[in-house]
C-alpha cells in the first residue's frame, strides 16, 4: 500500500489528462493520495475532486505565495469546506516562503497565524510549507502548541527535525530525497523516528531521480520509497507500509 501524502492533482499541469492519470493510480499501487489546496480557488477544486475519487483526500488553505488573499471571509469558507466535506482532513498548504519574497514577510506570517488558529479551532492537522524560513516557521509552531501536523518536502536541518518530532510533528520527504546532492536531506530523514516519517511526491513538482525534468505524479512515489528503504536498510515494501500507516495516523486518526 502506497500513500502519497502530498500531491497537487488539481494543478493546471494535469488539465490535459487528469482523469486518465487518476483512474490509473490504483493500478500503480497507489492506495491513498492527500491533495492540499494552495489557494481559495485551488481548495474549491480539491473539495470537488475528493468527491469524485474514493482514494483522494484533501486539505484546504492558502500557500504563502498567495498569503495576501487570506481574510476572515476566506477563512470562513475554509471553515465551511472542512465542516461540510468529511474527506477534507487538514488545513494546508500553509506556511512561509522566503525564497522569492513576492509577498512581504509580515503578510505571510499573518496568513500563517490565521490558518494555524483555524486548525486549532477545528482540531485538524496542518500541512506546512517551509522554504528558507525555518526559524520563523518553528517560532509559529511554538506559538500554537495545540496544533500538530507535517512539515512537507522537508528541507530543514536534522536538529530541527528532531525537535519537531519530539513535539509530536511529522516530517515528509519528497523526490528531493533521491537527488544526488541530497546529503543534508538524507541526514534529516535518518534523524526522524520511523513512526514520524511520511513520503510524498509534491506532484507535479520535484520529480525524483531518475525522472527529473519530467512531470511528476503519484505513480513515481516508488523512487522516493526505494531511496528511503536503502537508508532504513529494509525493503521498499516495508518502507511503504510504515509510511502509509504514519500518514493514516496523522490524517485519519481522531
C-alpha positions as protocol buffer text, in pm:
chain_id: "A"
residue {
  index: 1
  type: UNK
  ca { x: 0 y: 0 z: 0 }
}
residue {
  index: 2
  type: UNK
  ca { x: 139 y: 338 z: -105 }
}
residue {
  index: 3
  type: UNK
  ca { x: 17 y: 668 z: 41 }
}
residue {
  index: 4
  type: UNK
  ca { x: 123 y: 984 z: -141 }
}
residue {
  index: 5
  type: UNK
  ca { x: 70 y: 1234 z: 138 }
}
residue {
  index: 6
  type: UNK
  ca { x: 115 y: 1546 z: -78 }
}
residue {
  index: 7
  type: UNK
  ca { x: 20 y: 1578 z: -445 }
}
residue {
  index: 8
  type: UNK
  ca { x: -146 y: 1868 z: -625 }
}
residue {
  index: 9
  type: UNK
  ca { x: -370 y: 1677 z: -863 }
}
residue {
  index: 10
  type: UNK
  ca { x: -580 y: 1991 z: -907 }
}
residue {
  index: 11
  type: UNK
  ca { x: -280 y: 2170 z: -1063 }
}
residue {
  index: 12
  type: UNK
  ca { x: -326 y: 2302 z: -1416 }
}
residue {
  index: 13
  type: UNK
  ca { x: -31 y: 2086 z: -1525 }
}
residue {
  index: 14
  type: UNK
  ca { x: -272 y: 1791 z: -1513 }
}
residue {
  index: 15
  type: UNK
  ca { x: -560 y: 1954 z: -1701 }
}
residue {
  index: 16
  type: UNK
  ca { x: -495 y: 1760 z: -2021 }
}
residue {
  index: 17
  type: UNK
  ca { x: -500 y: 1409 z: -1873 }
}
residue {
  index: 18
  type: UNK
  ca { x: -606 y: 1437 z: -1507 }
}
residue {
  index: 19
  type: UNK
  ca { x: -892 y: 1187 z: -1534 }
}
residue {
  index: 20
  type: UNK
  ca { x: -685 y: 919 z: -1706 }
}
residue {
  index: 21
  type: UNK
  ca { x: -396 y: 964 z: -1463 }
}
residue {
  index: 22
  type: UNK
  ca { x: -616 y: 945 z: -1154 }
}
residue {
  index: 23
  type: UNK
  ca { x: -806 y: 645 z: -1289 }
}
residue {
  index: 24
  type: UNK
  ca { x: -476 y: 458 z: -1333 }
}
residue {
  index: 25
  type: UNK
  ca { x: -317 y: 533 z: -996 }
}
residue {
  index: 26
  type: UNK
  ca { x: -473 y: 233 z: -815 }
}
residue {
  index: 27
  type: UNK
  ca { x: -324 y: 11 z: -1086 }
}
residue {
  index: 28
  type: UNK
  ca { x: 18 y: 152 z: -991 }
}
residue {
  index: 29
  type: UNK
  ca { x: -27 y: 57 z: -626 }
}
residue {
  index: 30
  type: UNK
  ca { x: -134 y: 400 z: -503 }
}
residue {
  index: 31
  type: UNK
  ca { x: -398 y: 340 z: -238 }
}
residue {
  index: 32
  type: UNK
  ca { x: -430 y: 692 z: -94 }
}
residue {
  index: 33
  type: UNK
  ca { x: -348 y: 1047 z: -205 }
}
residue {
  index: 34
  type: UNK
  ca { x: -366 y: 1364 z: 3 }
}
residue {
  index: 35
  type: UNK
  ca { x: -425 y: 1671 z: -215 }
}
residue {
  index: 36
  type: UNK
  ca { x: -362 y: 2003 z: -37 }
}
residue {
  index: 37
  type: UNK
  ca { x: -512 y: 2327 z: -161 }
}
residue {
  index: 38
  type: UNK
  ca { x: -284 y: 2620 z: -243 }
}
residue {
  index: 39
  type: UNK
  ca { x: -542 y: 2899 z: -268 }
}
residue {
  index: 40
  type: UNK
  ca { x: -914 y: 2953 z: -226 }
}
residue {
  index: 41
  type: UNK
  ca { x: -975 y: 2854 z: -589 }
}
residue {
  index: 42
  type: UNK
  ca { x: -747 y: 2551 z: -557 }
}
residue {
  index: 43
  type: UNK
  ca { x: -918 y: 2445 z: -234 }
}
residue {
  index: 44
  type: UNK
  ca { x: -1256 y: 2457 z: -403 }
}
residue {
  index: 45
  type: UNK
  ca { x: -1122 y: 2232 z: -678 }
}
residue {
  index: 46
  type: UNK
  ca { x: -974 y: 1994 z: -421 }
}
residue {
  index: 47
  type: UNK
  ca { x: -1312 y: 1974 z: -249 }
}
residue {
  index: 48
  type: UNK
  ca { x: -1470 y: 1874 z: -580 }
}
residue {
  index: 49
  type: UNK
  ca { x: -1204 y: 1616 z: -669 }
}
residue {
  index: 50
  type: UNK
  ca { x: -1230 y: 1438 z: -334 }
}
residue {
  index: 51
  type: UNK
  ca { x: -1595 y: 1370 z: -411 }
}
residue {
  index: 52
  type: UNK
  ca { x: -1507 y: 1208 z: -745 }
}
residue {
  index: 53
  type: UNK
  ca { x: -1232 y: 965 z: -633 }
}
residue {
  index: 54
  type: UNK
  ca { x: -1258 y: 734 z: -334 }
}
residue {
  index: 55
  type: UNK
  ca { x: -883 y: 725 z: -270 }
}
residue {
  index: 56
  type: UNK
  ca { x: -835 y: 1103 z: -290 }
}
residue {
  index: 57
  type: UNK
  ca { x: -849 y: 1315 z: 26 }
}
residue {
  index: 58
  type: UNK
  ca { x: -787 y: 1685 z: 63 }
}
residue {
  index: 59
  type: UNK
  ca { x: -678 y: 1984 z: 265 }
}
residue {
  index: 60
  type: UNK
  ca { x: -779 y: 2346 z: 226 }
}
residue {
  index: 61
  type: UNK
  ca { x: -560 y: 2650 z: 270 }
}
residue {
  index: 62
  type: UNK
  ca { x: -363 y: 2933 z: 114 }
}
residue {
  index: 63
  type: UNK
  ca { x: 4 y: 2885 z: 23 }
}
residue {
  index: 64
  type: UNK
  ca { x: 241 y: 3167 z: 127 }
}
residue {
  index: 65
  type: UNK
  ca { x: 267 y: 3271 z: -239 }
}
residue {
  index: 66
  type: UNK
  ca { x: -97 y: 3388 z: -215 }
}
residue {
  index: 67
  type: UNK
  ca { x: -91 y: 3491 z: 151 }
}
residue {
  index: 68
  type: UNK
  ca { x: -239 y: 3828 z: 58 }
}
residue {
  index: 69
  type: UNK
  ca { x: -571 y: 3658 z: -23 }
}
residue {
  index: 70
  type: UNK
  ca { x: -622 y: 3537 z: 334 }
}
residue {
  index: 71
  type: UNK
  ca { x: -901 y: 3725 z: 512 }
}
residue {
  index: 72
  type: UNK
  ca { x: -1178 y: 3648 z: 756 }
}
residue {
  index: 73
  type: UNK
  ca { x: -1405 y: 3575 z: 458 }
}
residue {
  index: 74
  type: UNK
  ca { x: -1159 y: 3327 z: 309 }
}
residue {
  index: 75
  type: UNK
  ca { x: -1104 y: 3165 z: 645 }
}
residue {
  index: 76
  type: UNK
  ca { x: -1480 y: 3129 z: 686 }
}
residue {
  index: 77
  type: UNK
  ca { x: -1506 y: 2948 z: 353 }
}
residue {
  index: 78
  type: UNK
  ca { x: -1227 y: 2710 z: 458 }
}
residue {
  index: 79
  type: UNK
  ca { x: -1415 y: 2650 z: 783 }
}
residue {
  index: 80
  type: UNK
  ca { x: -1730 y: 2566 z: 586 }
}
residue {
  index: 81
  type: UNK
  ca { x: -1549 y: 2330 z: 347 }
}
residue {
  index: 82
  type: UNK
  ca { x: -1397 y: 2143 z: 642 }
}
residue {
  index: 83
  type: UNK
  ca { x: -1731 y: 2105 z: 815 }
}
residue {
  index: 84
  type: UNK
  ca { x: -1929 y: 2003 z: 506 }
}
residue {
  index: 85
  type: UNK
  ca { x: -1686 y: 1756 z: 347 }
}
residue {
  index: 86
  type: UNK
  ca { x: -1561 y: 1470 z: 569 }
}
residue {
  index: 87
  type: UNK
  ca { x: -1282 y: 1399 z: 320 }
}
residue {
  index: 88
  type: UNK
  ca { x: -1115 y: 1731 z: 396 }
}
residue {
  index: 89
  type: UNK
  ca { x: -866 y: 1619 z: 658 }
}
residue {
  index: 90
  type: UNK
  ca { x: -626 y: 1910 z: 717 }
}
residue {
  index: 91
  type: UNK
  ca { x: -553 y: 2280 z: 678 }
}
residue {
  index: 92
  type: UNK
  ca { x: -287 y: 2333 z: 415 }
}
residue {
  index: 93
  type: UNK
  ca { x: -74 y: 2402 z: 234 }
}
residue {
  index: 94
  type: UNK
  ca { x: 16 y: 2692 z: 461 }
}
residue {
  index: 95
  type: UNK
  ca { x: 341 y: 2836 z: 588 }
}
residue {
  index: 96
  type: UNK
  ca { x: 622 y: 3069 z: 487 }
}
residue {
  index: 97
  type: UNK
  ca { x: 835 y: 3102 z: 173 }
}
residue {
  index: 98
  type: UNK
  ca { x: 1124 y: 3348 z: 175 }
}
residue {
  index: 99
  type: UNK
  ca { x: 1286 y: 3229 z: -150 }
}
residue {
  index: 100
  type: UNK
  ca { x: 1124 y: 3482 z: -383 }
}
residue {
  index: 101
  type: UNK
  ca { x: 953 y: 3705 z: -126 }
}
residue {
  index: 102
  type: UNK
  ca { x: 694 y: 3828 z: -375 }
}
residue {
  index: 103
  type: UNK
  ca { x: 463 y: 3856 z: -74 }
}
residue {
  index: 104
  type: UNK
  ca { x: 604 y: 4060 z: 217 }
}
residue {
  index: 105
  type: UNK
  ca { x: 706 y: 3851 z: 517 }
}
residue {
  index: 106
  type: UNK
  ca { x: 464 y: 4015 z: 758 }
}
residue {
  index: 107
  type: UNK
  ca { x: 169 y: 3934 z: 530 }
}
residue {
  index: 108
  type: UNK
  ca { x: 288 y: 3573 z: 505 }
}
residue {
  index: 109
  type: UNK
  ca { x: 325 y: 3548 z: 882 }
}
residue {
  index: 110
  type: UNK
  ca { x: -22 y: 3689 z: 944 }
}
residue {
  index: 111
  type: UNK
  ca { x: -181 y: 3446 z: 695 }
}
residue {
  index: 112
  type: UNK
  ca { x: 9 y: 3156 z: 853 }
}
residue {
  index: 113
  type: UNK
  ca { x: -105 y: 3253 z: 1204 }
}
residue {
  index: 114
  type: UNK
  ca { x: -468 y: 3294 z: 1092 }
}
residue {
  index: 115
  type: UNK
  ca { x: -473 y: 2948 z: 935 }
}
residue {
  index: 116
  type: UNK
  ca { x: -296 y: 2786 z: 1228 }
}
residue {
  index: 117
  type: UNK
  ca { x: -563 y: 2934 z: 1453 }
}
residue {
  index: 118
  type: UNK
  ca { x: -832 y: 2786 z: 1229 }
}
residue {
  index: 119
  type: UNK
  ca { x: -668 y: 2443 z: 1253 }
}
residue {
  index: 120
  type: UNK
  ca { x: -664 y: 2471 z: 1631 }
}
residue {
  index: 121
  type: UNK
  ca { x: -1030 y: 2576 z: 1637 }
}
residue {
  index: 122
  type: UNK
  ca { x: -1132 y: 2281 z: 1419 }
}
residue {
  index: 123
  type: UNK
  ca { x: -889 y: 2037 z: 1585 }
}
residue {
  index: 124
  type: UNK
  ca { x: -734 y: 1950 z: 1249 }
}
residue {
  index: 125
  type: UNK
  ca { x: -372 y: 1885 z: 1147 }
}
residue {
  index: 126
  type: UNK
  ca { x: -182 y: 2128 z: 926 }
}
residue {
  index: 127
  type: UNK
  ca { x: 41 y: 2082 z: 622 }
}
residue {
  index: 128
  type: UNK
  ca { x: 330 y: 2330 z: 646 }
}
residue {
  index: 129
  type: UNK
  ca { x: 532 y: 2473 z: 359 }
}
residue {
  index: 130
  type: UNK
  ca { x: 872 y: 2596 z: 483 }
}
residue {
  index: 131
  type: UNK
  ca { x: 1115 y: 2732 z: 225 }
}
residue {
  index: 132
  type: UNK
  ca { x: 1416 y: 2921 z: 361 }
}
residue {
  index: 133
  type: UNK
  ca { x: 1203 y: 3029 z: 657 }
}
residue {
  index: 134
  type: UNK
  ca { x: 1296 y: 2763 z: 911 }
}
residue {
  index: 135
  type: UNK
  ca { x: 1334 y: 2991 z: 1213 }
}
residue {
  index: 136
  type: UNK
  ca { x: 1007 y: 3178 z: 1162 }
}
residue {
  index: 137
  type: UNK
  ca { x: 815 y: 2860 z: 1084 }
}
residue {
  index: 138
  type: UNK
  ca { x: 941 y: 2700 z: 1403 }
}
residue {
  index: 139
  type: UNK
  ca { x: 853 y: 3010 z: 1603 }
}
residue {
  index: 140
  type: UNK
  ca { x: 498 y: 2998 z: 1465 }
}
residue {
  index: 141
  type: UNK
  ca { x: 473 y: 2633 z: 1570 }
}
residue {
  index: 142
  type: UNK
  ca { x: 579 y: 2730 z: 1923 }
}
residue {
  index: 143
  type: UNK
  ca { x: 310 y: 3000 z: 1931 }
}
residue {
  index: 144
  type: UNK
  ca { x: 41 y: 2737 z: 1853 }
}
residue {
  index: 145
  type: UNK
  ca { x: 118 y: 2449 z: 2092 }
}
residue {
  index: 146
  type: UNK
  ca { x: -224 y: 2294 z: 2035 }
}
residue {
  index: 147
  type: UNK
  ca { x: -161 y: 2238 z: 1663 }
}
residue {
  index: 148
  type: UNK
  ca { x: 17 y: 1940 z: 1509 }
}
residue {
  index: 149
  type: UNK
  ca { x: 78 y: 1832 z: 1152 }
}
residue {
  index: 150
  type: UNK
  ca { x: 354 y: 1779 z: 899 }
}
residue {
  index: 151
  type: UNK
  ca { x: 637 y: 1982 z: 752 }
}
residue {
  index: 152
  type: UNK
  ca { x: 613 y: 1875 z: 388 }
}
residue {
  index: 153
  type: UNK
  ca { x: 902 y: 1826 z: 142 }
}
residue {
  index: 154
  type: UNK
  ca { x: 1134 y: 1887 z: 432 }
}
residue {
  index: 155
  type: UNK
  ca { x: 1444 y: 2099 z: 372 }
}
residue {
  index: 156
  type: UNK
  ca { x: 1545 y: 2192 z: 725 }
}
residue {
  index: 157
  type: UNK
  ca { x: 1818 y: 2056 z: 948 }
}
residue {
  index: 158
  type: UNK
  ca { x: 1834 y: 1723 z: 1124 }
}
residue {
  index: 159
  type: UNK
  ca { x: 1832 y: 1911 z: 1455 }
}
residue {
  index: 160
  type: UNK
  ca { x: 1508 y: 2091 z: 1373 }
}
residue {
  index: 161
  type: UNK
  ca { x: 1352 y: 1763 z: 1254 }
}
residue {
  index: 162
  type: UNK
  ca { x: 1438 y: 1600 z: 1588 }
}
residue {
  index: 163
  type: UNK
  ca { x: 1282 y: 1888 z: 1781 }
}
residue {
  index: 164
  type: UNK
  ca { x: 965 y: 1891 z: 1570 }
}
residue {
  index: 165
  type: UNK
  ca { x: 911 y: 1518 z: 1606 }
}
residue {
  index: 166
  type: UNK
  ca { x: 979 y: 1541 z: 1979 }
}
residue {
  index: 167
  type: UNK
  ca { x: 687 y: 1785 z: 1990 }
}
residue {
  index: 168
  type: UNK
  ca { x: 459 y: 1543 z: 1805 }
}
residue {
  index: 169
  type: UNK
  ca { x: 502 y: 1664 z: 1447 }
}
residue {
  index: 170
  type: UNK
  ca { x: 556 y: 1455 z: 1133 }
}
residue {
  index: 171
  type: UNK
  ca { x: 819 y: 1518 z: 865 }
}
residue {
  index: 172
  type: UNK
  ca { x: 758 y: 1438 z: 499 }
}
residue {
  index: 173
  type: UNK
  ca { x: 1016 y: 1379 z: 227 }
}
residue {
  index: 174
  type: UNK
  ca { x: 963 y: 1420 z: -146 }
}
residue {
  index: 175
  type: UNK
  ca { x: 1167 y: 1333 z: -453 }
}
residue {
  index: 176
  type: UNK
  ca { x: 1447 y: 1556 z: -324 }
}
residue {
  index: 177
  type: UNK
  ca { x: 1549 y: 1259 z: -109 }
}
residue {
  index: 178
  type: UNK
  ca { x: 1662 y: 1082 z: -429 }
}
residue {
  index: 179
  type: UNK
  ca { x: 1875 y: 1368 z: -564 }
}
residue {
  index: 180
  type: UNK
  ca { x: 2246 y: 1300 z: -582 }
}
residue {
  index: 181
  type: UNK
  ca { x: 2330 y: 1618 z: -388 }
}
residue {
  index: 182
  type: UNK
  ca { x: 2076 y: 1544 z: -113 }
}
residue {
  index: 183
  type: UNK
  ca { x: 2317 y: 1464 z: 171 }
}
residue {
  index: 184
  type: UNK
  ca { x: 2153 y: 1715 z: 410 }
}
residue {
  index: 185
  type: UNK
  ca { x: 1803 y: 1590 z: 329 }
}
residue {
  index: 186
  type: UNK
  ca { x: 1908 y: 1229 z: 388 }
}
residue {
  index: 187
  type: UNK
  ca { x: 2070 y: 1321 z: 719 }
}
residue {
  index: 188
  type: UNK
  ca { x: 1739 y: 1476 z: 823 }
}
residue {
  index: 189
  type: UNK
  ca { x: 1549 y: 1164 z: 715 }
}
residue {
  index: 190
  type: UNK
  ca { x: 1775 y: 947 z: 928 }
}
residue {
  index: 191
  type: UNK
  ca { x: 1710 y: 1177 z: 1225 }
}
residue {
  index: 192
  type: UNK
  ca { x: 1332 y: 1130 z: 1205 }
}
residue {
  index: 193
  type: UNK
  ca { x: 1184 y: 841 z: 1406 }
}
residue {
  index: 194
  type: UNK
  ca { x: 1032 y: 584 z: 1171 }
}
residue {
  index: 195
  type: UNK
  ca { x: 685 y: 637 z: 1314 }
}
residue {
  index: 196
  type: UNK
  ca { x: 701 y: 1010 z: 1228 }
}
residue {
  index: 197
  type: UNK
  ca { x: 814 y: 999 z: 866 }
}
residue {
  index: 198
  type: UNK
  ca { x: 590 y: 1045 z: 562 }
}
residue {
  index: 199
  type: UNK
  ca { x: 662 y: 1029 z: 189 }
}
residue {
  index: 200
  type: UNK
  ca { x: 515 y: 1241 z: -88 }
}
residue {
  index: 201
  type: UNK
  ca { x: 563 y: 1341 z: -449 }
}
residue {
  index: 202
  type: UNK
  ca { x: 463 y: 1710 z: -430 }
}
residue {
  index: 203
  type: UNK
  ca { x: 337 y: 1644 z: -783 }
}
residue {
  index: 204
  type: UNK
  ca { x: 359 y: 1796 z: -1036 }
}
residue {
  index: 205
  type: UNK
  ca { x: 687 y: 1931 z: -894 }
}
residue {
  index: 206
  type: UNK
  ca { x: 1015 y: 1773 z: -778 }
}
residue {
  index: 207
  type: UNK
  ca { x: 1015 y: 1459 z: -991 }
}
residue {
  index: 208
  type: UNK
  ca { x: 1255 y: 1206 z: -833 }
}
residue {
  index: 209
  type: UNK
  ca { x: 1576 y: 1073 z: -982 }
}
residue {
  index: 210
  type: UNK
  ca { x: 1589 y: 930 z: -1249 }
}
residue {
  index: 211
  type: UNK
  ca { x: 1276 y: 1113 z: -1369 }
}
residue {
  index: 212
  type: UNK
  ca { x: 1397 y: 1468 z: -1303 }
}
residue {
  index: 213
  type: UNK
  ca { x: 1269 y: 1717 z: -1556 }
}
residue {
  index: 214
  type: UNK
  ca { x: 953 y: 1517 z: -1622 }
}
residue {
  index: 215
  type: UNK
  ca { x: 602 y: 1583 z: -1497 }
}
residue {
  index: 216
  type: UNK
  ca { x: 581 y: 1429 z: -1152 }
}
residue {
  index: 217
  type: UNK
  ca { x: 280 y: 1224 z: -1037 }
}
residue {
  index: 218
  type: UNK
  ca { x: 189 y: 988 z: -754 }
}
residue {
  index: 219
  type: UNK
  ca { x: 298 y: 681 z: -950 }
}
residue {
  index: 220
  type: UNK
  ca { x: 660 y: 800 z: -915 }
}
residue {
  index: 221
  type: UNK
  ca { x: 646 y: 773 z: -536 }
}
residue {
  index: 222
  type: UNK
  ca { x: 819 y: 435 z: -567 }
}
residue {
  index: 223
  type: UNK
  ca { x: 1152 y: 606 z: -638 }
}
residue {
  index: 224
  type: UNK
  ca { x: 1144 y: 800 z: -312 }
}
residue {
  index: 225
  type: UNK
  ca { x: 1043 y: 487 z: -124 }
}
residue {
  index: 226
  type: UNK
  ca { x: 1332 y: 298 z: -282 }
}
residue {
  index: 227
  type: UNK
  ca { x: 1581 y: 555 z: -154 }
}
residue {
  index: 228
  type: UNK
  ca { x: 1419 y: 557 z: 190 }
}
residue {
  index: 229
  type: UNK
  ca { x: 1440 y: 176 z: 203 }
}
residue {
  index: 230
  type: UNK
  ca { x: 1813 y: 200 z: 135 }
}
residue {
  index: 231
  type: UNK
  ca { x: 1854 y: 446 z: 422 }
}
residue {
  index: 232
  type: UNK
  ca { x: 1649 y: 228 z: 655 }
}
residue {
  index: 233
  type: UNK
  ca { x: 1809 y: -95 z: 532 }
}
residue {
  index: 234
  type: UNK
  ca { x: 1473 y: -255 z: 467 }
}
residue {
  index: 235
  type: UNK
  ca { x: 1265 y: -347 z: 163 }
}
residue {
  index: 236
  type: UNK
  ca { x: 1064 y: -84 z: -30 }
}
residue {
  index: 237
  type: UNK
  ca { x: 750 y: -275 z: 68 }
}
residue {
  index: 238
  type: UNK
  ca { x: 835 y: -235 z: 436 }
}
residue {
  index: 239
  type: UNK
  ca { x: 908 y: 136 z: 391 }
}
residue {
  index: 240
  type: UNK
  ca { x: 578 y: 176 z: 205 }
}
residue {
  index: 241
  type: UNK
  ca { x: 382 y: 2 z: 481 }
}
residue {
  index: 242
  type: UNK
  ca { x: 541 y: 210 z: 759 }
}
residue {
  index: 243
  type: UNK
  ca { x: 497 y: 546 z: 587 }
}
residue {
  index: 244
  type: UNK
  ca { x: 141 y: 467 z: 477 }
}
residue {
  index: 245
  type: UNK
  ca { x: 43 y: 383 z: 834 }
}
residue {
  index: 246
  type: UNK
  ca { x: 206 y: 704 z: 954 }
}
residue {
  index: 247
  type: UNK
  ca { x: 2 y: 902 z: 703 }
}
residue {
  index: 248
  type: UNK
  ca { x: -318 y: 737 z: 819 }
}
residue {
  index: 249
  type: UNK
  ca { x: -226 y: 805 z: 1182 }
}
residue {
  index: 250
  type: UNK
  ca { x: -183 y: 1176 z: 1104 }
}
residue {
  index: 251
  type: UNK
  ca { x: -479 y: 1240 z: 879 }
}
residue {
  index: 252
  type: UNK
  ca { x: -737 y: 977 z: 971 }
}
residue {
  index: 253
  type: UNK
  ca { x: -698 y: 922 z: 1344 }
}
residue {
  index: 254
  type: UNK
  ca { x: -934 y: 1134 z: 1557 }
}
